[in-house]
Amino acid sequence: MMRYAPESRNVYEDFVVETDILFFKTGTHGLVSFHGRNYNIKKRMSAEQLRSLLSGKKFYNVGGNCYVNVDKATDVEQGVVYFGEKAPSAKVLRIPRWKQEPLKRLMAGNKLPVT
């Protein structure tokens, strides 16, 4: 009997923005830079695709052209957003301090109550 490993997806080609991306930055001419746990991907998006992405409640604008995935942020402290553990190897993003309280409120609203 032969067993096959489940088909793994190539995160560089088949990523899902809402679940795989920690934050992204928009640029000129529709170029968007997506930042995941251990990768960065640049991709062109149409204005309609970008509008659709930003119309949901998953991403919060933390300044200018940078948007944080609220579901992936784990903590905000002293102007730094943490994604995962607070370890030296963790991916972090600096944000203006005046943006951290609204982001904290959004993050608290996404947490499910423990029963």
C-alpha positions as CSV (number, residue, x, y, z in Angstrom):
1,M,0.0,0.0,0.0
2,M,1.5,3.3,-1.0
3,R,0.9,6.5,1.0
4,Y,1.1,9.9,-0.5
5,A,1.9,13.0,1.5
6,P,-0.8,15.6,1.4
7,E,-0.2,18.1,-1.4
8,S,1.5,21.1,0.1
9,R,0.8,24.5,-1.4
10,N,3.4,26.9,-2.5
11,V,3.0,29.9,-0.3
12,Y,4.8,32.1,-2.7
13,E,2.3,31.5,-5.5
14,D,-0.9,30.4,-3.7
15,F,-1.1,32.5,-0.6
16,V,-4.4,33.6,0.9
17,V,-4.1,37.2,2.0
18,E,-6.6,37.0,4.9
19,T,-4.9,33.9,6.6
20,D,-1.3,33.9,5.5
21,I,-0.3,37.6,5.5
22,L,0.7,39.5,8.7
23,F,0.7,42.9,7.1
24,F,1.1,44.6,3.7
25,K,2.2,47.9,2.2
26,T,0.8,49.4,-0.9
27,G,3.0,51.1,-3.5
28,T,2.7,52.9,-6.8
29,H,1.2,51.4,-9.9
30,G,-0.7,48.7,-8.0
31,L,2.4,47.1,-6.5
32,V,1.6,45.6,-3.0
33,S,4.3,44.1,-0.7
34,F,2.9,41.3,1.4
35,H,4.8,40.2,4.5
36,G,4.3,36.7,6.0
37,R,5.9,35.0,8.9
38,N,9.2,34.3,7.0
39,Y,8.7,35.7,3.6
40,N,7.9,38.9,1.6
41,I,6.1,38.8,-1.7
42,K,5.5,41.7,-4.1
43,K,2.4,41.4,-6.3
44,R,0.5,43.7,-8.6
45,M,-3.2,44.2,-7.8
46,S,-5.9,46.1,-9.6
47,A,-7.6,49.0,-7.8
48,E,-10.7,46.8,-7.5
49,Q,-8.8,44.0,-5.9
50,L,-7.2,46.3,-3.4
51,R,-10.6,48.0,-2.6
52,S,-12.1,44.5,-2.1
53,L,-9.2,43.6,0.3
54,L,-9.6,46.8,2.3
55,S,-13.4,46.7,2.5
56,G,-13.3,43.9,5.1
57,K,-12.5,44.2,8.8
58,K,-9.4,42.1,8.7
59,F,-6.9,44.9,8.0
60,Y,-6.3,48.1,9.9
61,N,-4.4,51.0,8.5
62,V,-1.5,51.8,10.8
63,G,-0.1,54.7,8.9
64,G,0.1,55.8,5.3
65,N,0.2,52.8,3.1
66,C,0.6,50.0,5.7
67,Y,-2.1,47.7,6.8
68,V,-1.9,45.1,9.7
69,N,-3.9,41.8,9.7
70,V,-5.8,42.3,13.0
71,D,-6.2,38.5,13.4
72,K,-2.5,37.8,13.2
73,A,-1.3,40.6,15.5
74,T,-0.7,39.2,19.0
75,D,0.4,42.2,21.0
76,V,1.0,45.9,20.7
77,E,3.5,47.6,23.0
78,Q,5.5,50.8,22.9
79,G,4.8,51.4,19.2
80,V,5.6,47.9,18.1
81,V,3.1,45.3,16.7
82,Y,4.1,41.7,17.5
83,F,3.1,38.7,15.4
84,G,3.5,35.6,17.5
85,E,5.8,35.3,20.5
86,K,7.9,38.2,21.7
87,A,11.2,36.6,20.7
88,P,14.2,38.1,18.9
89,S,13.3,36.1,15.8
90,A,9.6,37.2,15.8
91,K,8.4,39.5,13.0
92,V,7.5,42.9,14.3
93,L,6.3,46.2,12.8
94,R,6.8,49.7,14.2
95,I,3.7,51.8,14.2
96,P,2.9,55.3,15.4
97,R,2.0,55.3,19.1
98,W,-1.3,57.1,18.4
99,K,-2.4,54.1,16.3
100,Q,-1.7,51.4,18.9
101,E,-4.7,51.9,21.1
102,P,-7.3,51.6,18.3
103,L,-5.4,48.5,17.1
104,K,-5.5,47.0,20.6
105,R,-9.3,47.6,20.8
106,L,-9.7,45.8,17.4
107,M,-7.6,42.9,18.6
108,A,-9.6,42.6,21.8
109,G,-12.8,42.6,19.8
110,N,-11.5,39.7,17.7
111,K,-10.7,37.5,20.7
112,L,-13.3,34.8,21.4
113,P,-14.5,34.5,25.0
114,V,-13.1,31.5,26.9
115,T,-15.9,29.2,28.0
